[in-house]
Amino acid sequence: MPRTASPRTRRPRISIDVQPELRRRLRVAAAKCDVSVREYVIETLTLKLREDLGEPGEETGALTARTDPVLAELWDNPRDAEYDRR
């Protein structure tokens, strides 16, 4: 009978295909940090998401200058500043 995780421990799974060289680099980097590839990837993704979206819970799904650099460039200009003064 297959073993299934309880609802509390079940986590979504992400699977990606990578080039052999990227896989090799991931393995080397993880070994250098003395962690598994899984731990290394999760930590790296967490750091990148924090950089792009802020702390967990801060992202609201709304497009903001913080979550979208293109919008920041469009919104943060002298002409648009008139709306900030109102």
Secondary structure, 3 states (H helix, E strand, C coil): CCCCCCCCCCCCCCCCCCCHHHHHHHHHHHHHCCCCHHHHHHHHHHHHHHHHHCCCCCCCCCCCCCCCHHHHHHHCCHHHHHHHHC
